[in-house]
Amino acid sequence: MAKHFDDKINQIIKSQSGLNRGIKNRHLFMITLGGVIGTGLFLASGAAINQAGPFGTVLAYIIGGLIMYAVMLCLGELAVAMPVSGSMQTYASTFISPAVGYLLGWFFWLDGATTIGIDLLAAGIILHQMTEISAWIWVLVFGSILFVLNSLRVKSFGECEFWFASIKVLAIIMCIIVGTLAIIGVIGNHPAIGLQNYFTDGLFPNGIHSVLLAMLTVAFAFNGTEIIGITAGESKEPEKTIPKAVNATAVRTILFYVLSIIVVAAIIPWQVAGVKESIFADVFQYAEIPGAYFLMNIVVITAALSCGNSWAYSATRILWAMAKEGMAPRCLGTLNNNKIPQNALVLTMVVAGASLLCSVYAADTVYLWIVSVAGMAGVMGWMGICASQFFFRRQFLNSGHKMEELKYKTPLFPFVPAFGFFMNMIIIVGLWFDESQRIAIYAGIPFVICVMGYYYFFVKPNIIKNSTEELSQI
């Protein structure tokens, strides 16, 4: 039985070969940070603070960080055992069912495409305020830049993303330091304010339930850590790089997010926080550092493009992997001369380009709507990762393998996958109770109907046909 299990795994890895394994360890870490640290932190966090208040937002980010870490631990075991670019879609198809994997694959792609649109729109909103040039023009320009960057060899892409991500990591560290000094009155012409924002209107000014309502925005902010699974298919020595990246990314992301939110929420009144401009830039303005507000806005724009860059990379790989498994149109499985899934990239960027419409009509409102849709898609993907790890471990042991054979093990099994799965389910349920984010459910239902209709009429018959042909050859 063990041999049969191993043969199945090896066959899947072989079917998704062809991409260039040019991603180094430092690229892997920064690509993942690039996918995580973006507008979810720099812009959407303002909406979370406004919704849950300072203390409620910090609590939501701590809870969200723990959920993210649980998902990362599950993904680490899967990615080391099966380093493929199909990631969560391939894992769910293999260890749960093809239908579940198919749906999760499209959800992940939707998450990626909408997140790219969010990042382009965010950059456009900020630059519109700075230059008065229409946001849609900036969206078009930056969308073209992302397309070109993702058409290059993966090594070149990894190098660009390394430096993009480095800039925003440095900016967050500076924000934490500058904000802390401003809070205690060391810099700026303000008296020390301490943490009075946390207590002026009570710990939960909008009620403790607001923490749950803010969780989807927080989950969106942490979205992108799962890109580690995608990069496994193009990583050198994934059995060594993936475990290091899992722990380093999870711990540092939680640290960056929680510390920065503590600082920002202490300075910016929760009543006025929003998404029209970067509240991180407001921190530097409060500290009265000349020119820092302008520079921080530039950093936020860089962060948005970096995040969009990482998601363009991962979304195209998911489409490519699904096409290789017969779960997406075959034309999406072709590679260009640089071994990049060009057709998958074109489709992803076209859908992301829908943000052009959003940039014309009620940009800040539509921005939150798209965040809700992307957040829901990401949470569904996280649930799929936790469930896949649970069934993988069970099938691995039932096939005759022993725990010692796993090169990376998810600790505290089965508590960790169960915790990740059910906490993400609670976030989905909480969607219904927030009118401003309920649109994610309304948008999600027709999306599921469409993709599953395609599955049962076109994909499933081919899967059955291929399985029958394989059995007849035995």
C-alpha positions as CSV (number, residue, x, y, z in Angstrom):
1,M,0.0,0.0,0.0
2,A,2.9,2.4,0.8
3,K,4.2,1.9,-2.7
4,H,0.8,2.7,-4.3
5,F,0.6,5.9,-2.2
6,D,4.1,7.0,-3.2
7,D,3.5,6.2,-6.8
8,K,0.4,8.4,-6.8
9,I,2.3,11.3,-5.2
10,N,5.2,11.0,-7.6
11,Q,2.9,10.9,-10.6
12,I,1.2,14.1,-9.5
13,I,4.6,15.8,-9.0
14,K,5.7,14.6,-12.4
15,S,2.5,15.9,-14.1
16,Q,3.2,19.4,-12.8
17,S,6.8,19.5,-13.8
18,G,8.1,21.9,-16.5
19,L,8.4,25.1,-14.5
20,N,11.8,26.5,-13.8
21,R,13.0,25.8,-10.2
22,G,14.8,29.1,-9.9
23,I,13.5,30.4,-6.6
24,K,16.1,30.6,-3.8
25,N,15.4,30.6,-0.1
26,R,15.6,34.4,0.3
27,H,13.3,34.8,-2.7
28,L,10.8,32.4,-1.2
29,F,10.7,34.2,2.1
30,M,10.3,37.6,0.5
31,I,7.8,36.5,-2.1
32,T,5.6,35.2,0.7
33,L,6.0,38.4,2.7
34,G,5.3,40.3,-0.5
35,G,2.0,38.5,-0.9
36,V,1.0,39.1,2.7
37,I,2.2,42.6,3.6
38,G,0.1,44.8,1.3
39,T,-3.1,46.8,1.2
40,G,-4.7,44.5,3.8
41,L,-2.4,46.0,6.4
42,F,-1.6,49.5,5.0
43,L,-5.2,50.4,4.0
44,A,-7.9,47.9,5.0
45,S,-6.6,47.9,8.6
46,G,-8.1,51.4,8.9
47,A,-11.6,49.9,8.3
48,A,-10.9,47.2,10.9
49,I,-10.0,49.8,13.5
50,N,-13.1,51.8,12.7
51,Q,-15.2,48.8,13.1
52,A,-13.8,47.0,16.1
53,G,-12.0,49.9,17.9
54,P,-8.3,49.9,18.9
55,F,-8.3,47.1,21.4
56,G,-10.8,45.0,19.4
57,T,-8.6,45.3,16.3
58,V,-5.4,44.3,18.1
59,L,-7.3,41.3,19.5
60,A,-8.6,40.4,16.0
61,Y,-5.1,40.6,14.6
62,I,-3.7,38.3,17.3
63,I,-6.5,35.8,16.7
64,G,-6.1,36.1,13.0
65,G,-2.3,35.5,13.4
66,L,-2.8,32.3,15.3
67,I,-5.3,31.0,12.7
68,M,-2.8,31.9,10.0
69,Y,0.0,30.1,11.8
70,A,-2.1,27.0,12.2
71,V,-2.8,27.0,8.4
72,M,0.9,27.5,7.7
73,L,1.9,24.6,9.8
74,C,-0.6,22.4,7.9
75,L,0.6,23.7,4.6
76,G,4.3,23.1,5.5
77,E,3.7,19.3,5.9
78,L,1.8,19.2,2.6
79,A,4.3,21.3,0.6
80,V,7.3,19.3,1.7
81,A,5.7,16.0,1.0
82,M,4.3,17.1,-2.4
83,P,6.1,20.2,-3.7
84,V,3.8,21.2,-6.6
85,S,2.6,24.6,-7.9
86,G,-1.0,23.4,-7.7
87,S,-0.7,23.6,-3.9
88,M,-4.0,23.6,-2.1
89,Q,-6.0,22.7,-5.2
90,T,-3.8,19.6,-5.9
91,Y,-3.8,18.6,-2.2
92,A,-7.6,18.8,-1.9
93,S,-8.1,17.0,-5.2
94,T,-5.7,14.2,-4.1
95,F,-6.7,13.7,-0.4
96,I,-10.3,14.9,-0.2
97,S,-12.0,14.7,-3.6
98,P,-11.5,16.2,-7.2
99,A,-14.7,18.3,-6.8
100,V,-13.4,19.9,-3.6
101,G,-10.0,20.5,-5.1
102,Y,-11.5,22.0,-8.2
103,L,-13.7,24.4,-6.2
104,L,-10.8,25.4,-3.9
105,G,-8.5,26.0,-6.9
106,W,-11.0,28.4,-8.5
107,F,-11.6,30.1,-5.1
108,F,-7.8,30.6,-4.7
109,W,-7.6,32.0,-8.2
110,L,-10.5,34.3,-7.5
111,D,-8.7,35.4,-4.3
112,G,-5.6,36.2,-6.3
113,A,-7.3,38.0,-9.2
114,T,-9.4,40.1,-6.9
115,T,-6.5,40.9,-4.6
116,I,-4.5,42.1,-7.6
117,G,-7.4,44.4,-8.5
118,I,-7.5,45.6,-4.9
119,D,-3.8,46.4,-4.9
120,L,-4.1,48.3,-8.2
121,L,-7.1,50.2,-7.0
122,A,-5.4,51.1,-3.7
123,A,-2.4,52.5,-5.5
124,G,-4.6,54.4,-7.9
125,I,-6.7,55.9,-5.0
126,I,-3.5,57.2,-3.2
127,L,-1.9,58.5,-6.4
128,H,-5.2,60.2,-7.4
129,Q,-5.1,62.1,-4.1
130,M,-1.4,63.0,-4.6
131,T,-1.5,64.0,-8.3
132,E,-5.2,64.5,-9.1
133,I,-4.7,62.2,-12.1
134,S,-7.6,59.8,-12.4
135,A,-7.2,56.5,-10.5
136,W,-8.1,54.4,-13.6
137,I,-5.0,55.7,-15.4
138,W,-2.8,54.5,-12.6
139,V,-4.6,51.2,-12.5
140,L,-3.9,50.7,-16.2
141,V,-0.2,51.7,-15.9
142,F,0.5,49.5,-12.9
143,G,-1.4,46.6,-14.3
144,S,0.8,46.7,-17.4
145,I,3.9,46.8,-15.2
146,L,2.8,43.7,-13.2
147,F,2.1,41.9,-16.5
148,V,5.6,42.5,-17.8
149,L,7.3,41.6,-14.5
150,N,5.4,38.3,-14.4
151,S,6.3,37.5,-18.0
152,L,10.0,37.3,-17.1
153,R,11.9,34.3,-15.9
154,V,11.0,33.3,-12.4
155,K,14.5,34.1,-11.1
156,S,14.1,37.7,-12.3
157,F,10.6,37.9,-10.8
158,G,12.0,36.6,-7.5
159,E,14.8,39.1,-7.4
160,C,12.4,42.0,-8.1
161,E,10.0,40.8,-5.4
162,F,12.8,40.4,-2.9
163,W,13.6,44.2,-3.2
164,F,10.0,45.3,-3.3
165,A,9.2,43.3,-0.1
166,S,12.4,44.6,1.6
167,I,11.2,48.2,1.2
168,K,7.9,47.6,2.9
169,V,9.4,45.5,5.7
170,L,11.8,48.4,6.4
171,A,8.8,50.8,6.3
172,I,6.9,48.8,8.8
173,I,9.8,48.7,11.2
174,M,10.3,52.4,10.8
175,C,6.6,53.0,11.5
176,I,6.7,50.9,14.7
177,I,9.8,52.8,15.9
178,V,8.6,56.3,14.9
179,G,5.1,55.6,16.2
180,T,6.3,54.4,19.5
181,L,8.5,57.4,20.0
182,A,5.6,59.7,19.1
183,I,3.3,57.9,21.6
184,I,5.7,58.4,24.5
185,G,6.3,62.1,23.4
186,V,9.9,61.8,22.4
187,I,9.3,63.2,18.9
188,G,6.7,65.6,17.5
189,N,5.2,68.6,19.2
190,H,2.6,66.5,21.1
191,P,2.5,65.5,24.7
192,A,2.8,61.7,25.4
193,I,-0.6,60.2,24.6
194,G,0.3,56.6,25.7
195,L,-2.6,54.2,25.1
196,Q,-5.5,56.5,26.0
197,N,-7.2,55.7,22.6
198,Y,-7.7,52.2,23.9
199,F,-9.7,53.2,26.9
200,T,-11.5,56.5,26.0
201,D,-14.6,54.8,24.6
202,G,-14.2,51.5,26.3
203,L,-12.4,48.4,25.1
204,F,-15.1,47.5,22.6
205,P,-16.8,50.8,21.6
206,N,-19.0,48.9,19.0
207,G,-19.5,45.8,21.1
208,I,-17.4,42.7,21.5
209,H,-19.2,41.2,18.5
210,S,-17.4,43.8,16.4
211,V,-14.2,41.7,16.8
212,L,-15.9,38.8,14.9
213,L,-17.2,41.2,12.2
214,A,-13.6,42.6,11.7
215,M,-12.1,39.1,11.4
216,L,-12.8,38.9,7.6
217,T,-10.9,42.1,7.0
218,V,-8.1,40.8,9.2
219,A,-8.1,37.4,7.4
220,F,-7.7,39.3,4.1
221,A,-4.7,41.1,5.7
222,F,-3.1,37.8,6.4
223,N,-4.0,36.3,3.0
224,G,-0.9,35.5,1.0
225,T,1.0,33.3,3.4
226,E,-0.3,30.3,1.5
227,I,1.8,31.4,-1.5
228,I,4.5,29.3,0.1
229,G,2.7,26.3,-1.2
230,I,2.7,27.7,-4.8
231,T,6.4,28.5,-4.7
232,A,7.2,24.9,-3.7
233,G,6.8,23.9,-7.3
234,E,9.7,26.2,-8.4
235,S,11.9,26.1,-5.3
236,K,15.3,24.7,-5.0
237,E,15.4,21.9,-2.3
238,P,11.8,22.5,-1.0
239,E,12.4,20.0,1.8
240,K,14.9,22.5,3.3
241,T,13.5,25.9,2.2
242,I,9.8,25.3,2.9
243,P,10.1,24.6,6.7
244,K,12.3,27.6,7.2
245,A,10.0,29.8,5.3
246,V,6.9,28.6,7.1
247,N,8.2,29.4,10.6
248,A,10.0,32.6,9.6
249,T,7.1,34.1,7.6
250,A,4.4,33.2,10.2
251,V,6.3,34.5,13.2
252,R,7.6,37.7,11.5
253,T,4.2,38.5,9.9
254,I,2.4,38.2,13.2
255,L,5.0,40.3,14.9
256,F,4.9,43.0,12.2
257,Y,1.2,43.1,12.1
258,V,0.4,43.1,15.8
259,L,3.1,45.7,16.7
260,S,2.2,48.0,13.9
261,I,-1.5,47.9,14.7
262,I,-0.8,48.6,18.3
263,V,1.1,51.7,17.3
264,V,-1.3,52.9,14.7
265,A,-4.5,52.4,16.8
266,A,-2.8,54.3,19.6
267,I,-2.3,57.4,17.4
268,I,-5.2,57.4,15.0
269,P,-8.7,58.0,16.6
270,W,-10.8,54.9,15.7
271,Q,-13.8,57.1,14.7
272,V,-11.9,58.6,11.7
273,A,-9.9,55.6,10.5
274,G,-10.9,54.4,7.0
275,V,-9.5,53.3,3.7
276,K,-9.3,56.6,1.7
277,E,-5.7,57.1,2.7
278,S,-2.9,55.2,4.5
279,I,-3.2,55.5,8.3
280,F,0.4,54.4,8.4
281,A,1.3,57.7,6.6
282,D,-0.8,59.5,9.2
283,V,1.6,58.1,11.9
284,F,4.6,59.8,10.3
285,Q,2.6,63.0,9.9
286,Y,1.6,62.9,13.6
287,A,5.3,62.5,14.4
288,E,5.9,65.7,12.3
289,I,8.8,64.2,10.3
290,P,9.3,66.5,7.2
291,G,8.4,64.8,3.9
292,A,7.7,61.5,5.7
293,Y,4.0,61.5,4.8
294,F,4.8,61.7,1.1
295,L,7.4,59.0,1.4
296,M,5.2,56.7,3.3
297,N,2.5,57.0,0.7
298,I,5.1,56.0,-1.9
299,V,6.0,53.0,0.3
300,V,2.3,52.0,0.5
301,I,2.1,52.2,-3.3
302,T,5.2,50.0,-3.5
303,A,3.6,47.6,-1.1
304,A,0.4,47.4,-3.1
305,L,2.3,46.6,-6.3
306,S,4.6,44.1,-4.5
307,C,1.5,42.3,-3.1
308,G,-0.2,42.4,-6.5
309,N,3.0,41.1,-8.1
310,S,3.1,38.1,-5.7
311,W,-0.5,37.3,-6.3
312,A,-0.2,37.5,-10.1
313,Y,2.6,34.9,-9.8
314,S,0.6,32.5,-7.6
315,A,-2.8,32.9,-9.3
316,T,-1.3,32.1,-12.7
317,R,0.4,29.0,-11.3
318,I,-2.9,27.7,-9.9
319,L,-4.6,28.1,-13.2
320,W,-1.6,26.4,-15.0
321,A,-1.7,23.4,-12.5
322,M,-5.5,23.1,-12.9
323,A,-5.1,23.0,-16.7
324,K,-2.5,20.3,-16.4
325,E,-5.0,18.2,-14.4
326,G,-7.9,18.8,-16.8
327,M,-9.7,21.1,-14.4
328,A,-9.3,24.3,-16.5
329,P,-9.2,24.9,-20.3
330,R,-6.2,23.2,-21.8
331,C,-4.9,26.5,-23.3
332,L,-4.1,27.8,-19.8
333,G,-1.5,25.1,-19.4
334,T,0.9,26.4,-22.0
335,L,4.2,28.0,-21.2
336,N,6.1,30.8,-23.0
337,N,9.8,30.7,-23.8
338,N,10.6,31.8,-20.2
339,K,8.6,28.8,-18.9
340,I,5.9,31.2,-17.6
341,P,2.1,30.3,-17.9
342,Q,1.4,33.1,-20.3
343,N,-2.2,32.5,-21.1
344,A,-3.0,32.0,-17.4
345,L,-1.3,35.3,-16.7
346,V,-3.4,37.1,-19.4
347,L,-6.7,35.8,-18.0
348,T,-5.7,36.7,-14.4
349,M,-4.7,40.2,-15.3
350,V,-7.9,40.7,-17.4
351,V,-10.1,39.8,-14.4
352,A,-7.9,41.9,-12.1
353,G,-8.4,44.8,-14.6
354,A,-12.1,44.9,-13.5
355,S,-10.7,47.2,-10.8
356,L,-10.7,49.9,-13.6
357,L,-14.5,50.0,-13.2
358,C,-14.2,50.3,-9.5
359,S,-11.8,53.2,-9.8
360,V,-14.5,55.2,-11.6
361,Y,-17.4,54.5,-9.3
362,A,-17.3,54.8,-5.5
363,A,-13.8,53.6,-5.2
364,D,-13.5,53.5,-1.4
365,T,-16.8,51.7,-1.0
366,V,-16.2,49.2,-3.8
367,Y,-12.7,48.6,-2.4
368,L,-14.2,47.2,0.8
369,W,-16.6,45.0,-1.2
370,I,-13.8,43.5,-3.1
371,V,-11.8,43.0,0.1
372,S,-14.8,41.0,1.5
373,V,-14.9,38.8,-1.6
374,A,-11.2,38.2,-1.6
375,G,-11.2,37.6,2.2
376,M,-14.0,35.0,1.9
377,A,-12.2,33.2,-1.0
378,G,-9.0,33.2,1.1
379,V,-10.7,31.8,4.2
380,M,-12.3,29.0,2.1
381,G,-8.8,28.2,0.8
382,W,-7.4,28.1,4.4
383,M,-10.2,25.7,5.4
384,G,-9.2,23.5,2.5
385,I,-5.5,23.4,3.5
386,C,-6.4,22.3,7.0
387,A,-8.8,19.6,5.8
388,S,-6.2,18.4,3.2
389,Q,-3.5,18.0,5.8
390,F,-5.8,16.0,8.1
391,F,-6.7,13.6,5.3
392,F,-3.2,13.4,4.0
393,R,-1.8,12.4,7.4
394,R,-4.5,9.8,7.8
395,Q,-3.9,8.3,4.3
396,F,-0.2,8.5,4.8
397,L,-0.3,6.4,7.9
398,N,-3.0,4.0,6.7
399,S,-0.8,3.2,3.6
400,G,1.8,1.7,5.9
401,H,4.1,4.7,6.3
402,K,5.4,5.8,9.7
403,M,5.5,9.3,11.2
404,E,9.3,9.2,11.2
405,E,9.3,9.2,7.4
406,L,7.7,12.7,7.2
407,K,10.4,15.3,6.6
408,Y,8.2,18.0,8.1
409,K,5.4,17.3,10.6
410,T,2.5,19.5,11.6
411,P,2.7,19.7,15.4
412,L,-0.1,18.9,17.8
413,F,-2.1,16.8,15.3
414,P,-5.1,16.8,15.0
415,F,-5.6,19.9,17.1
416,V,-3.8,22.3,14.8
417,P,-5.8,21.4,11.6
418,A,-9.1,21.3,13.5
419,F,-8.4,24.7,15.1
420,G,-7.6,26.2,11.7
421,F,-10.6,24.7,10.0
422,F,-13.2,25.6,12.6
423,M,-11.9,29.1,13.3
424,N,-12.1,29.9,9.6
425,M,-15.6,28.5,9.5
426,I,-16.6,30.9,12.2
427,I,-15.3,33.8,10.2
428,I,-17.4,32.7,7.2
429,V,-20.5,32.5,9.4
430,G,-19.7,36.0,10.8
431,L,-20.0,37.4,7.2
432,W,-23.8,37.1,7.4
433,F,-24.0,39.4,10.4
434,D,-22.2,42.3,8.8
435,E,-24.2,44.1,6.2
436,S,-21.2,45.9,4.7
437,Q,-19.5,42.5,4.0
438,R,-22.5,40.3,3.3
439,I,-22.0,41.1,-0.4
440,A,-19.2,38.5,-0.4
441,I,-21.8,35.7,0.2
442,Y,-24.1,37.2,-2.5
443,A,-21.2,37.2,-5.0
444,G,-19.8,33.8,-3.8
445,I,-23.0,31.9,-4.5
446,P,-23.3,32.5,-8.2
447,F,-19.5,32.0,-8.6
448,V,-19.8,28.6,-7.0
449,I,-22.8,27.7,-9.2
450,C,-21.0,28.7,-12.3
451,V,-17.7,26.9,-11.6
452,M,-19.4,23.7,-10.3
453,G,-21.7,23.7,-13.2
454,Y,-18.7,23.7,-15.5
455,Y,-17.2,20.9,-13.4
456,Y,-20.1,18.5,-13.6
457,F,-20.8,19.1,-17.3
458,F,-17.2,19.2,-18.6
459,V,-14.5,18.3,-16.1
460,K,-16.0,15.3,-14.3
461,P,-16.8,13.3,-17.5
462,N,-13.2,13.7,-18.6
463,I,-11.9,12.6,-15.2
464,I,-14.1,9.5,-15.4
465,K,-13.0,8.8,-18.9
466,N,-9.3,9.1,-18.1
467,S,-9.7,6.9,-15.1
468,T,-11.4,4.2,-17.2
469,E,-8.7,4.3,-19.8
470,E,-6.0,4.0,-17.1
471,L,-7.8,0.9,-15.6
472,S,-8.1,-0.7,-19.0
473,Q,-4.3,-0.5,-19.5
474,I,-3.5,-2.3,-16.2
